[in-house]
Structure formats: C-alpha cells, structure tokens
C-alpha cells in the first residue's frame, strides 16, 4: 500500500512540474508581448534599445523556473519519505490494534468454550505479551504471573518464566506496585521491580528492568492482580494500559463465571445430600412409626382371630385396641404427609400452617405451645412463607425433641421493614458454642439446614441459649425483597 501511495505522490508532483513549466512558458510569452507593446507601440523605440531589458527579464524568468522546479522536486522526495513513514506508523498501529482485537476475541472464545479459569488466565498472559512484542522485544522476554487471593495472601496461579522456588511463594498485596494497583484500581508500573518490596521475593523478577501490575477487580470485590515484566527497559503508553484493562476485565468475568459455576455445583451437591438425608429421615420415621404400628396391628388381628371362638368379649376389647392403633397410625401418616407438602400453607397461609403444626404437636406430645401474631405471615410472599414455615417447623421439632420444655411460644411481628419470627422455649437449654464446635460429629443437619434456608430469602438466623435458661431461635427477613408486594 505504501509503494502505491508513493508512486501516486510522485506522479502528482510530476504533474506539478509540468504545470510550472507551462506556467513559466506562458509568462515568457506574456512578458515578450508586454515589452513589445510598451517599447515599440507606446514609446516607439527601436528593438535594439529594449532588447537587453528583455534578455535580463528572460534570464530571471528562466532562473525562477529552474529554482521552482528544483524546490518542487526536492519537496517531492521529502513528502514521499514523510508520507511513507506516517503510513507505515499508521499501518503498524492498525496491525497492533488488529492483533489486540484478535487476542481479546480469542480470550472471549476461550471463556465461551470453557469454565476453567486456568485456561483463561493463561490466555490473559499471552495477550499481555503483545504489549512486549509491539515494542520489538521477543515474547521470550516476558516475565509474568496471575496472582489470586487465597484467604489473605496472593498466590500465583498462572506464570511465565517463574522458577521452581517462586511457585511456593506468596505475597500480601499491600506494598509496592501491587499494593498501589489494588488500592488505586488502575495499572501501575515500575522501572525497578527488583527493588519492589513484594516482587523482589520472586527470582523471576530479578532480571526485569520494567514491570506493570494490573488489578483484577469488579466493583469493590478484589480477586487478585496480573504482574508482567520485561528484562528490557520498555515504556508502556495509554494504549497498552487500555489493553491491560481489557484483559483484566475479561479475566474477572471468567473468574466470576467459574466461581458461579462452582457455587452452583456446590448447591447442587448440597441439594442432593439434603434430599438423601430427607429420604433417610423419612425411611427412619416410617420404620420407627407406622411400619411398627402396622406390624403390631397385624399381630393383634391374628390374636383376635384365635379369640373369636373361645373368648368373644376379650376379642372385642382387642378390636378396640386395634382401632386405637389404626387411628394413631393414621395421624402419624398424615403428619408425615403434611411435612412433605403442607397444603394448608398454600391455601390459608403461614399462620394457619404453623397452627396446624402446633395442634399436631399438642395432640402427640401434650406440650403447651401457642402462636402470637400469626396474621403477620401475610406480610411475606409465597416463597418466603414456605421457607419461614420450614425453619419454624424445624425449630419446633428441635424444641419438642430436646428442650424438655413445659412452654413453647411462636411469635411473628414486623419491625420497621423487617419480618421477625421467634421460636422460644423454657427448656433445659444448651451451650451454643460447644454445640457449634462439635456440630460435624453430631451428624445433625438441623441448624445447617435452617441457616441455608434463611440465606435463600436474604434472612438472618440467630440462635441463643444457655444451660438452664431455655432456647430462642430468631429469624429476620427483609420485606423490601420478600414482602407480599414483591414477586417471588
């Protein structure tokens, strides 16, 4: 392209030279005609008298033409050279921009094709190496690493030219260019990486004369940083920083996607485990409850059959016992079905569903339980009511099994823009800290399930208890997110 442009410029200057020659010829003719009119016609002087003046003017005109031609010709060479340099520089920038775009597109393609953050950060380092190559420095001169936070420290997860000892090192990201980049949320460079308080611990940066740190952050969330260096002194400009920021943005998106995928996988596994635990608990309840009762009913029916002929009165009494067992079994099965799907919650709301649970516990255990403020359950949308029901039911079940309480109270109320649910008993209580420390060995998922359910509706759960002072479970749900006027 530059050769064609140079040829075109040369051709245009040649046209200009011919135009100058034609102009000077025209001027010579006009000048001759002017002398002839002035001296011969006006002043009526002989030709030899004004011939020297004509000769001098002609020589001056020719000299001016030669000088103008030389100036134009010289300018032609200078313009061709300058234009070629400018075009080459523009082409270089266009090629660099095209390479950057292709590299960023490649990163985006990797992001679409995989949920592996490791592949994306490897690609990020490859794109950053373009900034080194554009300055005429080989890619092999690049030293770099992607650091991610692991707790309080930054650890390298993808590297270039790191030594074996560097992989075991980490930094806090509070000092030097790393600390400055994370604090200012923009790339920071240094010409003395070997003297940087945090980078100097990595042997790979000892040979570098220039280094840049690009923060990996989204809003106020900081994921880590990309650090690249070169063993040749380089000067990064605005376009390089724009490239670095683009790479960092893509890497952060990939990291967020990977974390989201990991959370979804963890949630999937948790749901599977919770479902399995629910199945096991239902199987235990069926085995310990209705199954045993039905077996007892079958044994009593066989016994009644043997009594019908020899002792009808005793057989009648046994039939009454079988009837009581059947009624008890029916209640247990209805309770299990209610736990699996509380239809009253869907038709009458949270207050009525909790009243049903309370009445069932009263019938089976004879406990003194009451609900205060049941109407406040209507403040919540359907999804939140379902979650609150599960948590309150779990808390009542724990109180019934372990508290040995004589009185249990369930209370709903509104405080500012919050819905509050309280389950409180006057039972034996327990040491909350000791139980939390030993929770994994107890094999119970009760409190874990309640807290996870509360998280689903952006709620907070507080457990308070002490030996001999009873137990209270308090659930707080924000109404601005899960009120009855908010679509679930």
C-alpha positions in Angstrom: 0.0 0.0 0.0 2.8 2.4 0.8 4.5 1.8 -2.6 1.3 2.6 -4.4 0.9 5.7 -2.4 4.5 6.8 -3.1 4.0 6.3 -6.8 0.8 8.3 -6.8 2.5 11.2 -4.9 5.5 11.1 -7.4 3.0 11.2 -10.3 1.2 14.2 -8.8 4.5 16.1 -8.3 5.5 15.4 -11.9 2.2 16.9 -13.0 3.0 19.9 -10.8 6.4 20.2 -12.5 4.9 20.2 -16.0 2.3 22.8 -14.8 5.2 25.0 -13.6 7.0 24.7 -16.9 3.8 25.6 -18.8 3.2 28.5 -16.4 6.7 29.9 -17.0 6.4 29.5 -20.8 3.1 31.4 -20.6 4.8 34.1 -18.5 7.6 34.3 -21.0 5.1 34.9 -23.9 3.2 37.4 -21.9 6.4 39.2 -20.9 7.6 39.4 -24.5 4.3 40.7 -25.7 4.3 43.3 -22.9 7.7 44.6 -23.8 6.8 44.8 -27.4 3.6 46.8 -26.7 5.3 49.1 -24.2 8.5 49.9 -26.0 7.6 49.6 -29.7 4.0 50.9 -29.7 3.8 53.2 -26.7 7.4 54.7 -26.6 8.2 53.9 -30.3 11.7 52.7 -29.5 13.8 50.5 -31.8 14.1 46.8 -31.0 17.8 47.0 -30.1 17.0 49.6 -27.3 14.8 47.3 -25.3 16.4 44.0 -26.2 18.8 44.0 -23.2 15.9 44.5 -20.8 14.0 41.6 -22.4 17.1 39.4 -22.1 17.6 40.2 -18.5 13.9 39.6 -17.7 14.0 36.3 -19.6 17.1 35.1 -17.8 15.5 35.9 -14.4 12.3 34.1 -15.5 14.3 31.0 -16.5 16.3 31.1 -13.3 13.0 31.3 -11.3 11.6 28.4 -13.3 14.7 26.3 -12.6 14.6 27.2 -8.9 10.9 26.4 -8.6 11.4 23.1 -10.4 14.2 22.1 -8.0 12.2 23.1 -5.0 9.2 21.1 -6.1 11.4 18.1 -7.0 13.1 18.2 -3.6 9.8 18.6 -1.8 8.5 15.6 -3.7 11.2 13.4 -2.2 10.7 14.8 1.3 6.9 14.4 1.1 7.2 10.8 -0.2 9.6 9.9 2.6 7.4 11.6 5.3 4.2 10.1 4.0 5.7 6.7 3.8 6.9 6.9 7.4 3.5 8.1 8.6 1.6 5.4 6.6 4.0 2.8 8.0 3.4 4.0 11.5 -0.4 4.0 11.0 -0.2 0.5 9.5 1.8 -0.6 12.5 -0.7 0.7 14.9 -3.6 -0.8 12.9 -1.8 -4.2 12.8 -1.2 -3.9 16.6 -4.9 -2.9 17.2 -6.0 -5.8 15.0 -3.7 -8.3 16.9 -5.1 -7.0 20.2 -8.7 -7.4 19.0 -8.0 -10.9 17.8 -6.3 -11.7 21.1 -9.3 -10.4 23.1 -11.6 -12.2 20.8 -9.6 -15.4 21.4 -10.0 -14.8 25.2 -13.7 -14.4 24.8 -13.8 -17.6 22.7 -12.0 -19.5 25.5 -14.4 -18.1 28.0 -17.4 -19.3 25.9 -15.8 -22.7 25.4 -14.8 -23.5 29.0 -15.5 -22.8 32.6 -11.9 -23.4 33.5 -10.4 -20.1 34.9 -6.9 -21.6 34.5 -7.2 -21.6 30.7 -8.4 -18.0 30.7 -5.6 -16.6 32.8 -3.1 -18.4 30.6 -4.7 -16.7 27.6 -4.5 -13.4 29.5 -0.7 -13.7 29.9 -0.4 -14.4 26.1 -2.4 -11.3 25.3 -0.3 -9.2 27.7 2.8 -10.4 25.9 1.6 -8.5 22.8 2.5 -5.3 24.6 6.1 -6.5 24.8 6.2 -7.7 21.2 4.8 -4.4 19.8 8.0 -2.7 21.0 10.2 -5.1 19.1 11.1 -7.2 22.1 10.8 -11.0 21.8 8.0 -12.7 23.6 10.5 -14.8 25.5 11.5 -11.6 27.4 8.1 -11.6 29.2 8.0 -12.5 32.8 4.6 -12.6 34.3 2.1 -14.2 36.6 -1.6 -14.0 37.6 -2.0 -13.8 41.3 -5.3 -14.6 43.1 -6.2 -14.2 46.7 -6.2 -17.4 48.8 -7.5 -16.0 52.1 -5.3 -13.0 52.9 -2.5 -13.8 50.6 -1.9 -13.6 46.8 -0.7 -16.9 45.2 0.5 -17.4 41.6 -2.0 -19.5 39.5 -0.5 -18.9 36.0 3.1 -17.9 35.3 5.7 -17.2 32.7 9.4 -17.9 33.3 8.9 -18.5 37.0 11.5 -20.6 38.8 10.6 -23.7 40.8 11.1 -21.8 44.1 8.8 -19.0 43.0 5.7 -21.2 42.9 5.8 -21.8 46.6 5.9 -18.1 47.5 3.1 -15.7 48.1 2.5 -12.0 48.9 0.0 -9.9 50.8 -0.6 -7.3 48.0 -0.3 -4.3 50.3 3.1 -2.8 49.3 4.9 -1.7 46.1 3.2 -1.6 42.7 0.8 -4.5 43.6 -0.5 -2.6 46.7 -0.7 0.6 44.7 -2.6 -1.0 41.8 -5.1 -2.8 44.1 -5.6 0.5 46.0 -5.9 2.8 43.0 -7.8 0.2 40.9 -5.7 1.0 37.8 -2.4 -0.3 36.3 0.9 0.8 37.9 4.4 0.4 36.5 7.9 0.5 37.9 11.4 0.7 36.5 12.9 -1.1 39.5 11.0 -4.4 40.0 14.0 -6.0 41.7 13.7 -3.3 44.4 9.9 -3.7 44.8 9.1 -4.7 48.5 6.9 -7.6 47.3 8.1 -8.6 43.8 11.7 -8.9 44.8 11.0 -12.1 46.7 10.3 -13.8 43.3 13.5 -14.7 41.5 11.9 -14.3 38.1 11.6 -10.5 38.5 15.2 -10.0 39.5 16.3 -9.7 35.8 13.4 -7.4 34.9 14.0 -3.7 34.1 10.3 -2.8 33.8 7.2 -4.3 35.4 3.5 -3.4 35.4 0.7 -4.6 37.7 -2.9 -4.7 36.5 -5.6 -5.2 39.2 -8.3 -7.8 38.9 -11.4 -6.4 40.5 -15.1 -5.9 39.9 -16.6 -3.0 41.8 -15.4 -3.3 45.4 -14.5 -7.0 45.1 -10.8 -7.7 44.5 -9.8 -11.0 43.0 -6.1 -10.5 42.5 -3.6 -9.0 40.1 -1.7 -9.6 36.9 2.0 -8.7 37.0 4.1 -8.6 33.8 7.7 -7.6 33.4 10.5 -7.5 30.8 14.2 -7.9 31.0 14.5 -5.0 28.5 13.5 -1.5 29.6 10.2 -0.5 28.0 7.8 2.3 28.2 4.1 1.4 28.4 1.7 4.0 26.9 -2.0 4.6 27.2 -2.9 2.1 24.5 -1.0 -0.6 26.4 -2.9 0.2 29.6 -6.2 0.0 27.7 -5.1 -3.5 26.5 -4.2 -4.5 30.1 -7.5 -3.2 31.4 -9.4 -5.1 28.7 -7.5 -8.3 29.6 -8.2 -7.8 33.3 -11.9 -7.2 32.6 -12.2 -10.5 30.6 -10.2 -12.4 33.3 -12.5 -11.1 36.0 -15.6 -12.1 34.1 -14.1 -15.6 33.6 -13.3 -15.8 37.3 -16.8 -14.7 38.3 -18.3 -17.3 35.9 -16.0 -20.0 37.3 -17.0 -19.1 40.9 -20.7 -19.0 40.0 -20.3 -22.5 38.4 -18.5 -23.8 41.5 -21.3 -22.4 43.7 -23.9 -23.9 41.5 -22.2 -27.3 41.7 -21.8 -27.0 45.5 -25.5 -26.1 45.7 -26.4 -29.0 43.5 -24.4 -31.3 45.7 -26.0 -29.8 48.8 -29.5 -30.3 47.5 -28.6 -33.9 46.6 -27.3 -34.5 50.1 -30.3 -32.8 51.7 -32.7 -34.9 49.6 -30.8 -38.0 50.6 -30.9 -37.0 54.2 -34.7 -36.3 53.9 -35.2 -39.7 52.3 -33.3 -41.4 55.1 -35.2 -39.5 57.8 -38.5 -40.4 56.2 -37.4 -44.0 56.0 -36.4 -43.9 59.7 -39.7 -42.3 60.6 -41.7 -44.8 58.6 -39.8 -47.7 60.1 -40.0 -46.5 63.7 -43.6 -45.3 63.4 -46.3 -46.6 61.0 -44.4 -49.7 60.0 -44.0 -50.9 63.6 -47.6 -50.0 64.3 -49.0 -51.8 61.3 -46.9 -54.9 62.3 -48.5 -54.6 65.7 -52.0 -54.3 64.2 -51.3 -57.5 62.1 -50.2 -59.4 65.2 -53.3 -58.3 67.2 -55.6 -59.3 64.3 -54.1 -62.8 64.4 -54.5 -62.8 68.1 -58.2 -61.7 67.8 -58.9 -64.4 65.3 -57.8 -67.0 67.8 -60.0 -65.3 70.5 -63.2 -65.1 68.5 -64.3 -68.7 69.2 -63.2 -69.1 72.8 -63.5 -65.5 74.3 -65.6 -63.1 72.2 -65.5 -60.4 75.0 -61.7 -60.3 75.1 -61.7 -60.2 71.3 -63.9 -57.2 71.3 -61.5 -55.4 73.7 -58.6 -56.3 71.4 -60.5 -54.9 68.5 -60.8 -51.6 70.3 -57.0 -51.6 70.8 -56.5 -52.3 67.1 -58.8 -49.3 66.3 -56.7 -47.0 68.5 -53.5 -48.2 66.9 -55.0 -47.6 63.4 -56.1 -44.1 64.4 -52.6 -43.4 65.8 -51.0 -44.7 62.6 -53.3 -42.5 60.5 -52.3 -39.4 62.5 -48.6 -40.2 62.1 -49.0 -40.7 58.3 -51.0 -37.5 58.0 -48.2 -35.7 59.9 -45.6 -37.1 57.5 -47.7 -36.1 54.5 -48.1 -32.6 56.0 -44.4 -32.3 56.4 -43.8 -33.3 52.8 -46.4 -31.0 51.4 -48.3 -28.6 53.7 -51.3 -27.9 51.6 -52.7 -25.6 54.2 -49.7 -23.3 53.7 -50.7 -22.9 50.0 -54.4 -22.4 50.7 -54.5 -20.5 54.0 -51.1 -19.0 54.5 -48.2 -19.2 57.0 -50.2 -18.5 60.2 -52.7 -21.3 59.6 -49.9 -23.8 58.6 -48.0 -23.1 61.8 -51.2 -23.5 63.8 -51.6 -26.9 62.2 -48.1 -27.9 63.2 -48.7 -26.7 66.8 -52.0 -28.6 67.1 -50.3 -31.8 65.8 -47.6 -31.4 68.4 -50.1 -30.8 71.1 -52.0 -34.0 70.2 -48.9 -36.2 70.2 -46.9 -34.6 73.0 -49.3 -32.6 75.0 -47.0 -29.6 75.1 -48.2 -26.0 75.9 -47.5 -24.2 72.6 -49.1 -21.0 71.3 -48.7 -18.8 68.2 -48.8 -15.0 68.6 -49.2 -12.6 65.6 -49.9 -15.3 63.0 -51.5 -12.7 60.8 -48.1 -11.1 60.2 -47.3 -14.1 58.0 -49.3 -12.4 55.2 -46.5 -9.8 55.0 -44.3 -12.3 53.2 -44.6 -13.6 49.6 -45.3 -17.3 48.9 -41.7 -18.3 48.5 -40.7 -16.6 51.8 -43.7 -18.1 53.6 -42.6 -21.6 52.5 -39.1 -21.0 53.8 -40.2 -19.5 57.1 -42.6 -22.4 57.6 -39.7 -24.9 57.1 -37.5 -23.1 59.6 -40.2 -22.6 62.3 -41.2 -26.3 61.9 -37.6 -27.4 62.3 -37.2 -25.2 65.4 -40.4 -26.6 66.9 -39.2 -30.1 66.2 -35.9 -29.5 67.9 -37.7 -27.9 70.9 -40.1 -30.9 71.1 -37.3 -33.5 70.9 -34.5 -31.9 73.1 -35.7 -29.0 75.2 -37.9 -30.8 77.8 -39.8 -27.5 77.9 -43.2 -27.0 79.5 -43.9 -24.0 77.4 -43.1 -23.1 73.8 -44.0 -19.8 72.1 -44.0 -18.9 68.4 -44.3 -15.2 67.6 -44.4 -13.2 64.4 -44.2 -9.4 64.2 -43.0 -6.5 62.0 -40.1 -4.3 62.9 -39.5 -1.4 60.5 -39.2 -3.0 57.1 -38.4 -6.4 58.6 -40.4 -9.5 59.3 -39.3 -11.2 62.5 -40.2 -14.8 63.6 -39.3 -16.1 67.1 -39.4 -19.6 68.5 -38.7 -19.6 72.2 -38.9 -22.3 74.9 -38.3 -22.5 78.7 -36.4 -25.8 78.4 -33.1 -27.0 79.7 -31.1 -25.0 77.1 -27.5 -25.9 76.0 -24.0 -24.4 75.3 -24.3 -22.9 71.8 -20.5 -22.5 71.3 -19.8 -26.1 72.3 -22.5 -27.4 70.0 -21.3 -25.4 67.1 -17.7 -26.6 67.6 -18.8 -30.2 67.7 -21.6 -29.9 65.0 -19.9 -32.1 62.4 -19.5 -35.0 64.8 -23.1 -34.9 65.9 -24.4 -35.9 62.5 -27.3 -33.4 62.5 -28.2 -31.1 59.7 -30.9 -29.2 61.6 -29.2 -25.9 62.2 -27.3 -26.1 59.0 -30.5 -26.5 57.0 -32.2 -23.6 58.8 -29.3 -21.2 58.1 -29.1 -22.3 54.5 -32.9 -21.8 54.1 -32.6 -18.3 55.7 -29.9 -17.4 53.2 -32.2 -18.2 50.3 -34.5 -15.4 51.3 -31.7 -13.0 52.4 -32.6 -13.6 56.0 -30.5 -13.9 59.1 -30.9 -16.5 61.8 -29.8 -16.1 65.4 -29.7 -18.9 68.0 -29.5 -18.0 71.7 -29.4 -20.5 74.5 -27.6 -21.3 77.8 -27.8 -24.3 80.1 -30.9 -24.0 82.3 -32.2 -20.8 80.5 -34.1 -22.2 77.5 -33.6 -21.6 73.8 -34.7 -19.0 71.3 -34.4 -19.0 67.5 -34.9 -15.6 65.8 -35.4 -15.3 62.0 -35.3 -11.8 60.3 -36.4 -11.4 56.7 -36.2 -8.1 54.7 -39.7 -7.2 53.4 -38.3 -5.0 50.6 -37.0 -8.1 48.9 -39.5 -10.8 50.0 -42.7 -8.9 51.1 -46.1 -9.9 49.7 -45.9 -7.0 47.2 -42.6 -8.4 45.7 -42.9 -11.0 43.0 -41.0 -14.1 44.2 
